[in-house]
Amino acid sequence: MSAIEVQKKDDGALIILTGRLDTECVGRNWSAVFQQLKRSAPDKITVDASALKNLDGAGIAFLLSIQRTQEESNRSFEIIHLKPSFQQLLEDSTLEGLAVASAPPSSFRQVAEDLGRGGYGVMDDMKQQISFLGELAYKLVTSLLKPHQIRWREFWFLAEKAGADAINITILLGFLIGLILAFQSAVAMSQFGAQIYVADLIALTMFKEMAPLITAFILASRSGSAFAAEIGTMKVNEELDALHTFGIDPVRFLAVPRVMALVLALPLLTLFNNLFALFGAQAVMAMEGFSPIVFWDRCRAAADLTDLFSGLVKTVVFGYFIAAIGCLRGLHTGKGASAVGDSATSAVVTCIIMIVVVDGIFAVVYYSLGI
């Protein structure tokens, strides 16, 4: 991995070079680094080249340009920990004959480049997600065919954390959502004297749509981010490198138990969400003067097992995607103190978007099937 990182110091700025300082790396970071240095105008720039693995003509031009900029402003410039071979190459090089830096691009060009770069990043991220989802599905199936390869103790521990420990928040949100929906529905139905049909509305809405979505959002923000943070911390601490050293596949070792745990926990939590949403709706119906027997009889007449299981099927797919994306973000965590937080945030955002997209696909399929 190649990177150019600029850090502020009391006496100026520190530029840390990692990996290859070549045409690709320099082209990607040249404008950003020079703009940052221009804004801060440090009195002294120190370049740490201890992690530099490769240096070509573009990298030399990059270093010499910074040096020339500092010298023209009567400021100091220093390179430390540079390999002797690179030092000799740098001393034998010059900027003479090279074109001066061109003017900054126009605002329209900059916007177009940013849009193109952003679109490419989105497409590349989607490609990585699809590739990882396929790889994980293959390793999940092969692990299930050979159960002795599965870390069952880790699986049950993760199922407890993702499932049993999330029952309280799931029950609370289910009850409140059922209560709120019943209140809002009762106001509209009362205009037609049809408050009894609030039970039908709540049962169908919660079974087929709201309960699976709410529960998936809970686990996306709770377990998806946790998976990304756990695996990301392992990568920052170089524990994933240790797994590779021992010949252990991190995807099979870390991701498979987490996917299995979430696929098991999400449907069960959705059942609790459904149940307590109906309890919340029953409380509203009781305030409207309907007995519990009437309410539950309407629920039984309005929704059947097809409606219930059509929602539970969604949760199995939701659980797979949430766990997979959380693990993917953790495995792709970068270096630095903020990298783990960035991975957790990215996992939650991506999971929510994926849940909505998958739910839309299910809506089209169910409509086509008449479910």
BALOBA-1460 file (C-alpha; in Angstrom, 3 decimals):
// residues 371
<rec num="1" residu="m" x="0.000" y="0.000" z="0.000"/>
<rec num="2" residu="s" x="1.402" y="3.389" z="-1.048"/>
<rec num="3" residu="a" x="0.541" y="6.540" z="0.864"/>
<rec num="4" residu="i" x="1.714" y="10.096" z="1.505"/>
<rec num="5" residu="e" x="0.614" y="11.410" z="4.893"/>
<rec num="6" residu="v" x="1.155" y="15.003" z="6.044"/>
<rec num="7" residu="q" x="1.147" y="15.641" z="9.801"/>
<rec num="8" residu="k" x="1.468" y="18.913" z="11.678"/>
<rec num="9" residu="k" x="4.329" y="19.354" z="14.112"/>
<rec num="10" residu="d" x="5.286" y="22.129" z="16.491"/>
<rec num="11" residu="d" x="8.256" y="23.119" z="14.335"/>
<rec num="12" residu="g" x="6.571" y="22.587" z="10.944"/>
<rec num="13" residu="a" x="5.228" y="19.590" z="9.055"/>
<rec num="14" residu="l" x="6.106" y="15.898" z="8.824"/>
<rec num="15" residu="i" x="5.557" y="14.002" z="5.573"/>
<rec num="16" residu="i" x="5.471" y="10.209" z="6.008"/>
<rec num="17" residu="l" x="6.117" y="8.145" z="2.884"/>
<rec num="18" residu="t" x="4.874" y="4.547" z="2.783"/>
<rec num="19" residu="g" x="5.323" y="1.910" z="0.099"/>
<rec num="20" residu="r" x="6.035" y="3.075" z="-3.456"/>
<rec num="21" residu="l" x="6.590" y="6.727" z="-4.291"/>
<rec num="22" residu="d" x="5.954" y="6.233" z="-8.002"/>
<rec num="23" residu="t" x="3.940" y="7.821" z="-10.785"/>
<rec num="24" residu="e" x="0.606" y="6.436" z="-9.560"/>
<rec num="25" residu="c" x="1.084" y="7.465" z="-5.930"/>
<rec num="26" residu="v" x="2.494" y="10.902" z="-6.776"/>
<rec num="27" residu="g" x="-0.217" y="11.598" z="-9.348"/>
<rec num="28" residu="r" x="-2.888" y="10.716" z="-6.811"/>
<rec num="29" residu="n" x="-1.512" y="12.883" z="-4.005"/>
<rec num="30" residu="w" x="0.470" y="15.729" z="-5.670"/>
<rec num="31" residu="s" x="-2.263" y="18.392" z="-5.697"/>
<rec num="32" residu="a" x="-3.600" y="17.587" z="-2.219"/>
<rec num="33" residu="v" x="-0.135" y="17.629" z="-0.591"/>
<rec num="34" residu="f" x="0.968" y="20.892" z="-2.212"/>
<rec num="35" residu="q" x="-2.351" y="22.590" z="-1.398"/>
<rec num="36" residu="q" x="-2.047" y="21.500" z="2.230"/>
<rec num="37" residu="l" x="1.542" y="22.735" z="2.436"/>
<rec num="38" residu="k" x="0.558" y="26.009" z="0.792"/>
<rec num="39" residu="r" x="-2.177" y="26.614" z="3.365"/>
<rec num="40" residu="s" x="-0.030" y="25.765" z="6.408"/>
<rec num="41" residu="a" x="3.248" y="27.264" z="5.058"/>
<rec num="42" residu="p" x="5.439" y="25.324" z="7.545"/>
<rec num="43" residu="d" x="8.824" y="26.766" z="8.493"/>
<rec num="44" residu="k" x="10.352" y="23.305" z="8.365"/>
<rec num="45" residu="i" x="9.345" y="20.209" z="6.413"/>
<rec num="46" residu="t" x="10.688" y="16.823" z="7.495"/>
<rec num="47" residu="v" x="10.200" y="13.832" z="5.197"/>
<rec num="48" residu="d" x="10.251" y="10.441" z="6.943"/>
<rec num="49" residu="a" x="11.304" y="7.852" z="4.320"/>
<rec num="50" residu="s" x="11.845" y="4.915" z="6.675"/>
<rec num="51" residu="a" x="8.892" y="2.984" z="5.163"/>
<rec num="52" residu="l" x="9.697" y="3.904" z="1.550"/>
<rec num="53" residu="k" x="10.098" y="0.780" z="-0.571"/>
<rec num="54" residu="n" x="10.410" y="2.150" z="-4.100"/>
<rec num="55" residu="l" x="11.292" y="5.490" z="-5.674"/>
<rec num="56" residu="d" x="11.106" y="6.477" z="-9.352"/>
<rec num="57" residu="g" x="11.454" y="9.682" z="-11.378"/>
<rec num="58" residu="a" x="8.021" y="10.998" z="-10.401"/>
<rec num="59" residu="g" x="8.822" y="10.502" z="-6.729"/>
<rec num="60" residu="i" x="12.148" y="12.287" z="-7.113"/>
<rec num="61" residu="a" x="10.427" y="15.199" z="-8.855"/>
<rec num="62" residu="f" x="7.897" y="15.315" z="-6.015"/>
<rec num="63" residu="l" x="10.602" y="15.547" z="-3.324"/>
<rec num="64" residu="l" x="12.704" y="18.045" z="-5.264"/>
<rec num="65" residu="s" x="9.655" y="20.236" z="-5.901"/>
<rec num="66" residu="i" x="8.916" y="20.424" z="-2.198"/>
<rec num="67" residu="q" x="12.566" y="21.185" z="-1.515"/>
<rec num="68" residu="r" x="12.625" y="23.957" z="-4.119"/>
<rec num="69" residu="t" x="9.429" y="25.490" z="-2.763"/>
<rec num="70" residu="q" x="10.911" y="25.605" z="0.732"/>
<rec num="71" residu="e" x="14.204" y="27.072" z="-0.452"/>
<rec num="72" residu="e" x="12.471" y="29.798" z="-2.469"/>
<rec num="73" residu="s" x="10.612" y="30.807" z="0.705"/>
<rec num="74" residu="n" x="13.775" y="30.631" z="2.854"/>
<rec num="75" residu="r" x="12.407" y="27.711" z="4.822"/>
<rec num="76" residu="s" x="14.132" y="24.461" z="5.764"/>
<rec num="77" residu="f" x="13.698" y="21.006" z="4.252"/>
<rec num="78" residu="e" x="15.041" y="17.651" z="5.483"/>
<rec num="79" residu="i" x="14.727" y="13.988" z="4.496"/>
<rec num="80" residu="i" x="15.410" y="11.383" z="7.191"/>
<rec num="81" residu="h" x="15.840" y="7.602" z="7.106"/>
<rec num="82" residu="l" x="16.271" y="7.558" z="3.328"/>
<rec num="83" residu="k" x="18.023" y="4.477" z="1.935"/>
<rec num="84" residu="p" x="21.542" y="5.204" z="0.631"/>
<rec num="85" residu="s" x="20.634" y="4.074" z="-2.889"/>
<rec num="86" residu="f" x="17.673" y="6.455" z="-2.943"/>
<rec num="87" residu="q" x="19.836" y="9.231" z="-1.473"/>
<rec num="88" residu="q" x="22.389" y="8.831" z="-4.259"/>
<rec num="89" residu="l" x="19.606" y="8.850" z="-6.846"/>
<rec num="90" residu="l" x="18.168" y="12.014" z="-5.351"/>
<rec num="91" residu="e" x="21.534" y="13.797" z="-5.330"/>
<rec num="92" residu="d" x="22.130" y="12.927" z="-8.981"/>
<rec num="93" residu="s" x="18.749" y="14.327" z="-10.076"/>
<rec num="94" residu="t" x="17.621" y="17.858" z="-10.849"/>
<rec num="95" residu="l" x="14.456" y="19.689" z="-11.816"/>
<rec num="96" residu="e" x="16.130" y="21.508" z="-14.690"/>
<rec num="97" residu="g" x="14.294" y="20.994" z="-17.948"/>
<rec num="98" residu="l" x="11.033" y="20.019" z="-16.265"/>
<rec num="99" residu="a" x="7.965" y="22.106" z="-16.910"/>
<rec num="100" residu="v" x="6.753" y="24.355" z="-14.147"/>
<rec num="101" residu="a" x="3.618" y="23.387" z="-12.317"/>
<rec num="102" residu="s" x="0.535" y="24.158" z="-14.322"/>
<rec num="103" residu="a" x="-2.209" y="26.415" z="-13.099"/>
<rec num="104" residu="p" x="-4.876" y="24.817" z="-10.947"/>
<rec num="105" residu="p" x="-7.716" y="23.309" z="-12.978"/>
<rec num="106" residu="s" x="-10.906" y="25.270" z="-13.505"/>
<rec num="107" residu="s" x="-13.792" y="24.790" z="-11.147"/>
<rec num="108" residu="f" x="-15.813" y="22.896" z="-13.767"/>
<rec num="109" residu="r" x="-12.912" y="20.568" z="-14.498"/>
<rec num="110" residu="q" x="-12.339" y="20.014" z="-10.790"/>
<rec num="111" residu="v" x="-16.019" y="19.159" z="-10.275"/>
<rec num="112" residu="a" x="-15.954" y="16.781" z="-13.244"/>
<rec num="113" residu="e" x="-12.821" y="15.077" z="-11.932"/>
<rec num="114" residu="d" x="-14.326" y="14.766" z="-8.453"/>
<rec num="115" residu="l" x="-17.523" y="13.263" z="-9.859"/>
<rec num="116" residu="g" x="-15.568" y="10.829" z="-11.999"/>
<rec num="117" residu="r" x="-13.311" y="9.862" z="-9.108"/>
<rec num="118" residu="g" x="-16.318" y="9.421" z="-6.827"/>
<rec num="119" residu="g" x="-18.169" y="7.311" z="-9.395"/>
<rec num="120" residu="y" x="-15.131" y="5.118" z="-9.916"/>
<rec num="121" residu="g" x="-14.805" y="4.697" z="-6.153"/>
<rec num="122" residu="v" x="-18.448" y="3.643" z="-5.841"/>
<rec num="123" residu="m" x="-18.129" y="1.131" z="-8.683"/>
<rec num="124" residu="d" x="-14.918" y="-0.274" z="-7.238"/>
<rec num="125" residu="d" x="-16.552" y="-0.611" z="-3.811"/>
<rec num="126" residu="m" x="-19.558" y="-2.413" z="-5.332"/>
<rec num="127" residu="k" x="-17.207" y="-4.773" z="-7.147"/>
<rec num="128" residu="q" x="-15.418" y="-5.571" z="-3.883"/>
<rec num="129" residu="q" x="-18.732" y="-6.164" z="-2.101"/>
<rec num="130" residu="i" x="-20.049" y="-8.526" z="-4.777"/>
<rec num="131" residu="s" x="-16.758" y="-10.424" z="-4.851"/>
<rec num="132" residu="f" x="-16.678" y="-10.763" z="-1.057"/>
<rec num="133" residu="l" x="-20.337" y="-11.825" z="-0.845"/>
<rec num="134" residu="g" x="-19.668" y="-14.598" z="-3.348"/>
<rec num="135" residu="e" x="-16.496" y="-15.707" z="-1.579"/>
<rec num="136" residu="l" x="-18.246" y="-15.718" z="1.785"/>
<rec num="137" residu="a" x="-21.226" y="-17.679" z="0.423"/>
<rec num="138" residu="y" x="-18.898" y="-20.342" z="-0.960"/>
<rec num="139" residu="k" x="-16.963" y="-20.666" z="2.297"/>
<rec num="140" residu="l" x="-20.167" y="-20.683" z="4.330"/>
<rec num="141" residu="v" x="-21.599" y="-23.579" z="2.300"/>
<rec num="142" residu="t" x="-18.350" y="-25.554" z="2.392"/>
<rec num="143" residu="s" x="-18.114" y="-25.011" z="6.153"/>
<rec num="144" residu="l" x="-21.665" y="-26.258" z="6.676"/>
<rec num="145" residu="l" x="-20.813" y="-29.373" z="4.667"/>
<rec num="146" residu="k" x="-17.892" y="-29.932" z="7.060"/>
<rec num="147" residu="p" x="-19.291" y="-28.891" z="10.471"/>
<rec num="148" residu="h" x="-16.079" y="-29.750" z="12.306"/>
<rec num="149" residu="q" x="-14.453" y="-26.749" z="10.594"/>
<rec num="150" residu="i" x="-16.893" y="-24.324" z="12.216"/>
<rec num="151" residu="r" x="-15.926" y="-22.628" z="15.482"/>
<rec num="152" residu="w" x="-19.122" y="-23.546" z="17.330"/>
<rec num="153" residu="r" x="-18.129" y="-21.965" z="20.637"/>
<rec num="154" residu="e" x="-17.512" y="-18.647" z="18.872"/>
<rec num="155" residu="f" x="-20.777" y="-19.050" z="16.959"/>
<rec num="156" residu="w" x="-22.891" y="-19.454" z="20.106"/>
<rec num="157" residu="f" x="-21.081" y="-16.591" z="21.817"/>
<rec num="158" residu="l" x="-21.740" y="-14.287" z="18.860"/>
<rec num="159" residu="a" x="-25.357" y="-15.467" z="18.614"/>
<rec num="160" residu="e" x="-25.839" y="-14.513" z="22.262"/>
<rec num="161" residu="k" x="-24.295" y="-11.077" z="21.739"/>
<rec num="162" residu="a" x="-26.225" y="-10.349" z="18.546"/>
<rec num="163" residu="g" x="-29.479" y="-12.016" z="19.592"/>
<rec num="164" residu="a" x="-30.110" y="-12.391" z="23.312"/>
<rec num="165" residu="d" x="-28.397" y="-9.127" z="24.238"/>
<rec num="166" residu="a" x="-30.519" y="-7.231" z="21.701"/>
<rec num="167" residu="i" x="-33.918" y="-8.482" z="22.896"/>
<rec num="168" residu="n" x="-34.527" y="-5.497" z="25.189"/>
<rec num="169" residu="i" x="-34.113" y="-2.815" z="22.538"/>
<rec num="170" residu="t" x="-36.026" y="-4.931" z="19.998"/>
<rec num="171" residu="i" x="-38.986" y="-5.383" z="22.351"/>
<rec num="172" residu="l" x="-39.019" y="-1.690" z="23.278"/>
<rec num="173" residu="l" x="-38.946" y="-0.460" z="19.693"/>
<rec num="174" residu="g" x="-41.514" y="-3.055" z="18.594"/>
<rec num="175" residu="f" x="-43.949" y="-2.003" z="21.312"/>
<rec num="176" residu="l" x="-43.489" y="1.706" z="20.592"/>
<rec num="177" residu="i" x="-43.809" y="1.308" z="16.816"/>
<rec num="178" residu="g" x="-46.990" y="-0.740" z="17.231"/>
<rec num="179" residu="l" x="-48.345" y="1.866" z="19.626"/>
<rec num="180" residu="i" x="-47.552" y="4.778" z="17.323"/>
<rec num="181" residu="l" x="-48.882" y="3.099" z="14.188"/>
<rec num="182" residu="a" x="-52.087" y="2.147" z="15.964"/>
<rec num="183" residu="f" x="-52.630" y="5.720" z="17.220"/>
<rec num="184" residu="q" x="-52.018" y="7.207" z="13.769"/>
<rec num="185" residu="s" x="-54.212" y="4.605" z="12.069"/>
<rec num="186" residu="a" x="-57.021" y="5.002" z="14.600"/>
<rec num="187" residu="v" x="-57.223" y="8.738" z="13.873"/>
<rec num="188" residu="a" x="-57.712" y="8.091" z="10.153"/>
<rec num="189" residu="m" x="-60.035" y="5.100" z="10.614"/>
<rec num="190" residu="s" x="-62.244" y="6.936" z="13.104"/>
<rec num="191" residu="q" x="-63.437" y="9.234" z="10.294"/>
<rec num="192" residu="f" x="-65.123" y="6.220" z="8.719"/>
<rec num="193" residu="g" x="-66.072" y="4.378" z="11.920"/>
<rec num="194" residu="a" x="-63.647" y="1.578" z="11.018"/>
<rec num="195" residu="q" x="-61.308" y="1.544" z="14.020"/>
<rec num="196" residu="i" x="-61.618" y="-2.234" z="14.218"/>
<rec num="197" residu="y" x="-59.530" y="-2.501" z="11.031"/>
<rec num="198" residu="v" x="-56.552" y="-0.983" z="12.807"/>
<rec num="199" residu="a" x="-55.758" y="-4.528" z="13.943"/>
<rec num="200" residu="d" x="-55.669" y="-5.713" z="10.317"/>
<rec num="201" residu="l" x="-53.411" y="-2.852" z="9.299"/>
<rec num="202" residu="i" x="-50.929" y="-3.316" z="12.141"/>
<rec num="203" residu="a" x="-50.720" y="-7.096" z="11.726"/>
<rec num="204" residu="l" x="-50.063" y="-6.972" z="7.991"/>
<rec num="205" residu="t" x="-47.706" y="-3.981" z="8.169"/>
<rec num="206" residu="m" x="-45.583" y="-5.390" z="10.968"/>
<rec num="207" residu="f" x="-45.444" y="-8.973" z="9.679"/>
<rec num="208" residu="k" x="-44.527" y="-8.159" z="6.093"/>
<rec num="209" residu="e" x="-42.556" y="-4.930" z="6.295"/>
<rec num="210" residu="m" x="-41.981" y="-2.926" z="9.456"/>
<rec num="211" residu="a" x="-40.758" y="-5.593" z="11.875"/>
<rec num="212" residu="p" x="-38.132" y="-7.061" z="9.497"/>
<rec num="213" residu="l" x="-36.870" y="-3.570" z="8.599"/>
<rec num="214" residu="i" x="-36.764" y="-2.236" z="12.159"/>
<rec num="215" residu="t" x="-34.985" y="-5.321" z="13.467"/>
<rec num="216" residu="a" x="-32.515" y="-5.251" z="10.576"/>
<rec num="217" residu="f" x="-31.747" y="-1.575" z="11.237"/>
<rec num="218" residu="i" x="-31.162" y="-2.364" z="14.912"/>
<rec num="219" residu="l" x="-28.687" y="-5.123" z="14.144"/>
<rec num="220" residu="a" x="-27.042" y="-3.110" z="11.360"/>
<rec num="221" residu="s" x="-26.229" y="-0.283" z="13.766"/>
<rec num="222" residu="r" x="-25.500" y="-2.627" z="16.657"/>
<rec num="223" residu="s" x="-23.879" y="-5.800" z="15.320"/>
<rec num="224" residu="g" x="-22.730" y="-4.666" z="11.865"/>
<rec num="225" residu="s" x="-20.681" y="-1.829" z="13.335"/>
<rec num="226" residu="a" x="-19.409" y="-4.107" z="16.107"/>
<rec num="227" residu="f" x="-18.169" y="-6.690" z="13.604"/>
<rec num="228" residu="a" x="-16.396" y="-3.984" z="11.592"/>
<rec num="229" residu="a" x="-14.791" y="-2.530" z="14.722"/>
<rec num="230" residu="e" x="-13.694" y="-5.907" z="16.092"/>
<rec num="231" residu="i" x="-12.091" y="-7.128" z="12.881"/>
<rec num="232" residu="g" x="-10.727" y="-3.652" z="12.129"/>
<rec num="233" residu="t" x="-8.996" y="-3.547" z="15.504"/>
<rec num="234" residu="m" x="-7.516" y="-6.957" z="14.799"/>
<rec num="235" residu="k" x="-6.141" y="-5.667" z="11.507"/>
<rec num="236" residu="v" x="-4.672" y="-2.535" z="13.104"/>
<rec num="237" residu="n" x="-3.035" y="-4.727" z="15.749"/>
<rec num="238" residu="e" x="-1.688" y="-6.989" z="12.957"/>
<rec num="239" residu="e" x="-3.601" y="-9.999" z="14.275"/>
<rec num="240" residu="l" x="-4.902" y="-10.718" z="10.763"/>
<rec num="241" residu="d" x="-1.299" y="-10.871" z="9.564"/>
<rec num="242" residu="a" x="-0.675" y="-13.459" z="12.280"/>
<rec num="243" residu="l" x="-3.603" y="-15.549" z="10.972"/>
<rec num="244" residu="h" x="-2.127" y="-15.439" z="7.472"/>
<rec num="245" residu="t" x="1.249" y="-16.466" z="8.886"/>
<rec num="246" residu="f" x="-0.304" y="-19.553" z="10.481"/>
<rec num="247" residu="g" x="-2.107" y="-20.390" z="7.245"/>
<rec num="248" residu="i" x="-5.581" y="-19.591" z="8.614"/>
<rec num="249" residu="d" x="-8.144" y="-18.033" z="6.289"/>
<rec num="250" residu="p" x="-9.535" y="-14.888" z="8.038"/>
<rec num="251" residu="v" x="-12.822" y="-15.083" z="6.123"/>
<rec num="252" residu="r" x="-13.543" y="-18.653" z="7.211"/>
<rec num="253" residu="f" x="-12.133" y="-18.081" z="10.693"/>
<rec num="254" residu="l" x="-13.834" y="-14.737" z="11.489"/>
<rec num="255" residu="a" x="-16.649" y="-14.052" z="9.023"/>
<rec num="256" residu="v" x="-18.404" y="-17.433" z="8.802"/>
<rec num="257" residu="p" x="-19.343" y="-17.670" z="12.535"/>
<rec num="258" residu="r" x="-20.581" y="-14.076" z="12.489"/>
<rec num="259" residu="v" x="-22.775" y="-14.633" z="9.443"/>
<rec num="260" residu="m" x="-24.267" y="-17.777" z="10.942"/>
<rec num="261" residu="a" x="-24.942" y="-15.987" z="14.238"/>
<rec num="262" residu="l" x="-26.740" y="-13.078" z="12.598"/>
<rec num="263" residu="v" x="-28.741" y="-15.305" z="10.229"/>
<rec num="264" residu="l" x="-29.978" y="-17.193" z="13.307"/>
<rec num="265" residu="a" x="-30.583" y="-14.167" z="15.536"/>
<rec num="266" residu="l" x="-32.388" y="-11.815" z="13.145"/>
<rec num="267" residu="p" x="-35.501" y="-13.959" z="12.457"/>
<rec num="268" residu="l" x="-35.902" y="-14.729" z="16.167"/>
<rec num="269" residu="l" x="-35.639" y="-11.057" z="17.121"/>
<rec num="270" residu="t" x="-38.161" y="-10.212" z="14.400"/>
<rec num="271" residu="l" x="-40.678" y="-12.554" z="16.049"/>
<rec num="272" residu="f" x="-40.281" y="-10.656" z="19.327"/>
<rec num="273" residu="n" x="-40.679" y="-7.371" z="17.444"/>
<rec num="274" residu="n" x="-43.898" y="-8.605" z="15.839"/>
<rec num="275" residu="l" x="-45.341" y="-9.859" z="19.116"/>
<rec num="276" residu="f" x="-44.730" y="-6.711" z="21.129"/>
<rec num="277" residu="a" x="-45.865" y="-4.470" z="18.276"/>
<rec num="278" residu="l" x="-49.206" y="-6.261" z="18.499"/>
<rec num="279" residu="f" x="-49.214" y="-5.723" z="22.269"/>
<rec num="280" residu="g" x="-48.713" y="-2.001" z="21.666"/>
<rec num="281" residu="a" x="-51.531" y="-1.922" z="19.128"/>
<rec num="282" residu="q" x="-53.780" y="-3.854" z="21.525"/>
<rec num="283" residu="a" x="-53.234" y="-1.192" z="24.187"/>
<rec num="284" residu="v" x="-54.480" y="1.458" z="21.765"/>
<rec num="285" residu="m" x="-57.432" y="-0.665" z="20.730"/>
<rec num="286" residu="a" x="-58.329" y="-1.150" z="24.389"/>
<rec num="287" residu="m" x="-58.417" y="2.645" z="24.748"/>
<rec num="288" residu="e" x="-60.812" y="2.717" z="21.776"/>
<rec num="289" residu="g" x="-63.128" y="0.314" z="23.617"/>
<rec num="290" residu="f" x="-62.302" y="-2.974" z="21.878"/>
<rec num="291" residu="s" x="-61.687" y="-6.088" z="23.950"/>
<rec num="292" residu="p" x="-58.474" y="-8.111" z="23.543"/>
<rec num="293" residu="i" x="-60.437" y="-11.040" z="22.133"/>
<rec num="294" residu="v" x="-61.795" y="-8.893" z="19.301"/>
<rec num="295" residu="f" x="-58.349" y="-7.485" z="18.541"/>
<rec num="296" residu="w" x="-56.594" y="-10.859" z="18.388"/>
<rec num="297" residu="d" x="-59.427" y="-12.365" z="16.357"/>
<rec num="298" residu="r" x="-59.034" y="-9.576" z="13.772"/>
<rec num="299" residu="c" x="-55.268" y="-10.123" z="13.663"/>
<rec num="300" residu="r" x="-55.744" y="-13.846" z="13.066"/>
<rec num="301" residu="a" x="-58.254" y="-13.177" z="10.280"/>
<rec num="302" residu="a" x="-56.113" y="-10.513" z="8.584"/>
<rec num="303" residu="a" x="-52.702" y="-12.212" z="8.578"/>
<rec num="304" residu="d" x="-51.737" y="-15.843" z="8.140"/>
<rec num="305" residu="l" x="-48.498" y="-17.809" z="8.220"/>
<rec num="306" residu="t" x="-47.714" y="-16.783" z="4.631"/>
<rec num="307" residu="d" x="-47.572" y="-13.138" z="5.711"/>
<rec num="308" residu="l" x="-45.453" y="-13.972" z="8.741"/>
<rec num="309" residu="f" x="-42.941" y="-16.130" z="6.892"/>
<rec num="310" residu="s" x="-42.722" y="-13.710" z="3.963"/>
<rec num="311" residu="g" x="-41.235" y="-11.245" z="6.431"/>
<rec num="312" residu="l" x="-39.006" y="-13.805" z="8.139"/>
<rec num="313" residu="v" x="-37.492" y="-14.864" z="4.801"/>
<rec num="314" residu="k" x="-36.347" y="-11.272" z="4.363"/>
<rec num="315" residu="t" x="-34.598" y="-11.307" z="7.713"/>
<rec num="316" residu="v" x="-32.448" y="-14.282" z="6.744"/>
<rec num="317" residu="v" x="-31.139" y="-12.360" z="3.727"/>
<rec num="318" residu="f" x="-30.804" y="-9.164" z="5.785"/>
<rec num="319" residu="g" x="-28.760" y="-11.016" z="8.392"/>
<rec num="320" residu="y" x="-26.400" y="-12.389" z="5.766"/>
<rec num="321" residu="f" x="-25.796" y="-8.986" z="4.203"/>
<rec num="322" residu="i" x="-25.362" y="-7.171" z="7.527"/>
<rec num="323" residu="a" x="-22.780" y="-9.634" z="8.821"/>
<rec num="324" residu="a" x="-20.976" y="-9.843" z="5.472"/>
<rec num="325" residu="i" x="-20.687" y="-6.072" z="5.058"/>
<rec num="326" residu="g" x="-19.567" y="-5.607" z="8.658"/>
<rec num="327" residu="c" x="-16.824" y="-8.197" z="8.192"/>
<rec num="328" residu="l" x="-15.820" y="-6.729" z="4.809"/>
<rec num="329" residu="r" x="-15.399" y="-3.233" z="6.257"/>
<rec num="330" residu="g" x="-13.364" y="-4.663" z="9.109"/>
<rec num="331" residu="l" x="-11.064" y="-6.576" z="6.765"/>
<rec num="332" residu="h" x="-10.530" y="-3.424" z="4.677"/>
<rec num="333" residu="t" x="-9.707" y="-1.206" z="7.645"/>
<rec num="334" residu="g" x="-6.792" y="1.131" z="6.998"/>
<rec num="335" residu="k" x="-4.005" y="2.211" z="9.280"/>
<rec num="336" residu="g" x="-4.293" y="4.850" z="11.957"/>
<rec num="337" residu="a" x="-6.321" y="5.645" z="15.045"/>
<rec num="338" residu="s" x="-9.429" y="6.801" z="13.149"/>
<rec num="339" residu="a" x="-9.496" y="3.883" z="10.705"/>
<rec num="340" residu="v" x="-11.553" y="1.621" z="12.999"/>
<rec num="341" residu="g" x="-14.176" y="4.317" z="13.526"/>
<rec num="342" residu="d" x="-14.336" y="4.972" z="9.791"/>
<rec num="343" residu="s" x="-14.871" y="1.253" z="9.144"/>
<rec num="344" residu="a" x="-17.691" y="1.046" z="11.691"/>
<rec num="345" residu="t" x="-19.406" y="4.127" z="10.244"/>
<rec num="346" residu="s" x="-19.038" y="2.834" z="6.698"/>
<rec num="347" residu="a" x="-20.444" y="-0.548" z="7.747"/>
<rec num="348" residu="v" x="-23.616" y="0.990" z="9.211"/>
<rec num="349" residu="v" x="-24.244" y="3.260" z="6.211"/>
<rec num="350" residu="t" x="-23.629" y="0.482" z="3.688"/>
<rec num="351" residu="c" x="-25.803" y="-1.980" z="5.627"/>
<rec num="352" residu="i" x="-28.740" y="0.440" z="5.749"/>
<rec num="353" residu="i" x="-28.504" y="1.135" z="2.018"/>
<rec num="354" residu="m" x="-28.207" y="-2.578" z="1.272"/>
<rec num="355" residu="i" x="-31.215" y="-3.401" z="3.466"/>
<rec num="356" residu="v" x="-33.397" y="-0.879" z="1.638"/>
<rec num="357" residu="v" x="-32.248" y="-2.122" z="-1.780"/>
<rec num="358" residu="v" x="-32.844" y="-5.777" z="-0.883"/>
<rec num="359" residu="d" x="-36.236" y="-4.928" z="0.630"/>
<rec num="360" residu="g" x="-37.199" y="-3.203" z="-2.618"/>
<rec num="361" residu="i" x="-36.232" y="-6.322" z="-4.573"/>
<rec num="362" residu="f" x="-38.363" y="-8.454" z="-2.235"/>
<rec num="363" residu="a" x="-41.289" y="-6.042" z="-2.688"/>
<rec num="364" residu="v" x="-41.160" y="-6.475" z="-6.478"/>
<rec num="365" residu="v" x="-40.839" y="-10.257" z="-6.201"/>
<rec num="366" residu="y" x="-43.705" y="-10.560" z="-3.700"/>
<rec num="367" residu="y" x="-45.894" y="-8.331" z="-5.857"/>
<rec num="368" residu="s" x="-45.183" y="-10.505" z="-8.873"/>
<rec num="369" residu="l" x="-45.982" y="-13.658" z="-6.871"/>
<rec num="370" residu="g" x="-49.123" y="-12.125" z="-5.363"/>
<rec num="371" residu="i" x="-47.874" y="-12.527" z="-1.787"/>
